[in-house]
């Protein structure tokens, strides 16, 4: 994937330098932007913004503020390159959530590796769900592998929502995202109230979540998640649907079908020391026990306590 990097300077003196420095890196595309074009440039949400302070006719702090207050670029990394070595000025710039302030004369190797490392860091951050802020599959797998390698005893919770597609069809994806966020917050809150230490919550994607917790209090935690979810999920439905106790969705043939209100199902795998050799084995058992939980109407949980 080609990453667009915007170089903000009014004389475009920096552009040839960056293109030469990164000529072997086809993944980066450098684009010159004058300060008067910033509004247009920000609409494209670049991967990275580099500001050559010496080559702009506007206050660099104000430029950084403008970038940071743009809703779509609040997390876009910023590098300021400047000949101004005044410590107070540097701190003033960094207070605007600027990632790096690089003083001139620039060490090109330092600049090169700064950009490369930012790319690596952002690639890692993309593995985190932008909706819930929870770790994704890469971190989930790593966490499970760690528990297996350390021969720990732990419980894995596989959680997902029932009739979530029907909810999206009726209420729309924006409301659906709100339920996903609410579910993530509920899982984290309930787990952290009981076992803050040595616990992990991840977001597989969509309405699927995973939690890894100590085996103690498993039933209490599942019951707490279900009770909290069922009590508060009602705010995402209309009074009419709450009164009916179901939502109506037209299928592909135009026939109206009824679906129960969104609930949560939890499949729990108790992993005693040495029970599982790899994460695939855990996933297979997890799928089975979650299926058992989803076979029960409404929010429910099922626990696999088989021993080796």
C-alpha angles and dihedrals in degrees: 000000000000114000118213113222116190118211109202112206131121098225096042089227091139098054098078090047094055094043090053093045092052099034091122093050107080091177092075126071117190119209125186116227127186117216091249089059097052095105091054093044094051091059088068092057099222124213092238138002121212118190121201098205094191091059102050129083096212132078106273092216090057090048090052091048090052091053094046094049091052104102095219095047102044090114098035106121117242128204119190117201113195146155090218105108097177108130094214091054092048092052092047089056094045091051087068089069093262110163100212138015108195118192124219138274083061122220098223093205090053091049092047094053092043090060092043092050092048088054091051092048093049091048088055092047091054087067087068117085108256089206101051103016089230125135116267135219098299093057092040091056092045091051093050092047089051092053091048093046092050090048090233130167111237145142125241118208119201109196133182141154126259119228091003094142090055089051091052091049091054104034102026135242096285092059088042090056089052091056090049090053091046091050092051092050092047093051093047094046095049094045095046092050090060106029117010093163121074094003129127134190122193137178113225091186139277109016095336122109137173129204129186115201141157112277093244116097094011094141093045092051094048091048091048093050091049094046093048093045095048093047097050104030089076090079088071093062133071119250089247094057092044090053092049093044093222144058128233123228130178112231125216091279091053093251114142113238129189123227129186117246115276113283136170129247124198127195114193126200117194106210109198119192110292096003097118128042097191143003093260090066091051091049093052093053090042091055091051096049093044089052088055091052093049090053088069116083114248128001112341145145136217127197127210106208099168113145131215 
